[in-house]
Amino acid sequence: MDVPLWLALLIVGWLGVKLARPPWWLVIVLLVGGSLVAGSFLAPVLATVVK
């Protein structure tokens, strides 16, 4: 069964919010911060750290 990555991430994110119940401001900060860092000059540095 092939599931698109965006669908899998959406389901895992939804379950994480439902089960862990983090504050909504924290979810928004992580999403916005992650997208800003992914588009910045720090992206290659973080890619090597994560690998």
MINU-626756 format. One record per residue (C-alpha): residue number from 1; residue in three letters; chain; x, y, z. Coordinates in steps of 0.1 Angstrom, whole numbers. Layout:
<atoms>
+-----+-----+-------+-------+-------+-------+
!   n ! res ! chain !    xx !    yy !    zz !
+-----+-----+-------+-------+-------+-------+
! NUM ! ALA !     A !     X !     Y !     Z !
...
+-----+-----+-------+-------+-------+-------+
</atoms>
This chain:
<atoms>
+-----+-----+-------+-------+-------+-------+
!   n ! res ! chain !    xx !    yy !    zz !
+-----+-----+-------+-------+-------+-------+
!   1 ! MET !     A !     0 !     0 !     0 !
!   2 ! ASP !     A !    15 !    33 !   -11 !
!   3 ! VAL !     A !     7 !    63 !    11 !
!   4 ! PRO !     A !    18 !    98 !     0 !
!   5 ! LEU !     A !    43 !   114 !    24 !
!   6 ! TRP !     A !    20 !   145 !    29 !
!   7 ! LEU !     A !    -9 !   122 !    40 !
!   8 ! ALA !     A !    13 !   102 !    64 !
!   9 ! LEU !     A !    27 !   134 !    79 !
!  10 ! LEU !     A !    -8 !   149 !    82 !
!  11 ! ILE !     A !   -21 !   118 !   100 !
!  12 ! VAL !     A !     9 !   116 !   124 !
!  13 ! GLY !     A !     7 !   153 !   132 !
!  14 ! TRP !     A !   -30 !   151 !   138 !
!  15 ! LEU !     A !   -25 !   121 !   162 !
!  16 ! GLY !     A !     3 !   139 !   179 !
!  17 ! VAL !     A !   -19 !   169 !   186 !
!  18 ! LYS !     A !   -48 !   148 !   197 !
!  19 ! LEU !     A !   -28 !   125 !   220 !
!  20 ! ALA !     A !    -2 !   149 !   234 !
!  21 ! ARG !     A !   -24 !   180 !   235 !
!  22 ! PRO !     A !     3 !   206 !   231 !
!  23 ! PRO !     A !    -7 !   243 !   232 !
!  24 ! TRP !     A !   -17 !   256 !   198 !
!  25 ! TRP !     A !     8 !   285 !   200 !
!  26 ! LEU !     A !    36 !   259 !   203 !
!  27 ! VAL !     A !    23 !   240 !   172 !
!  28 ! ILE !     A !    22 !   273 !   152 !
!  29 ! VAL !     A !    57 !   283 !   164 !
!  30 ! LEU !     A !    72 !   250 !   154 !
!  31 ! LEU !     A !    55 !   250 !   120 !
!  32 ! VAL !     A !    65 !   286 !   112 !
!  33 ! GLY !     A !    99 !   283 !   127 !
!  34 ! GLY !     A !   106 !   251 !   108 !
!  35 ! SER !     A !    96 !   265 !    75 !
!  36 ! LEU !     A !   117 !   296 !    80 !
!  37 ! VAL !     A !   148 !   276 !    90 !
!  38 ! ALA !     A !   142 !   253 !    60 !
!  39 ! GLY !     A !   144 !   283 !    36 !
!  40 ! SER !     A !   174 !   300 !    53 !
!  41 ! PHE !     A !   211 !   295 !    50 !
!  42 ! LEU !     A !   210 !   272 !    81 !
!  43 ! ALA !     A !   193 !   244 !    61 !
!  44 ! PRO !     A !   225 !   227 !    48 !
!  45 ! VAL !     A !   240 !   229 !    83 !
!  46 ! LEU !     A !   210 !   213 !    99 !
!  47 ! ALA !     A !   208 !   187 !    71 !
!  48 ! THR !     A !   243 !   175 !    80 !
!  49 ! VAL !     A !   235 !   175 !   117 !
!  50 ! VAL !     A !   204 !   154 !   112 !
!  51 ! LYS !     A !   221 !   129 !    90 !
+-----+-----+-------+-------+-------+-------+
</atoms>
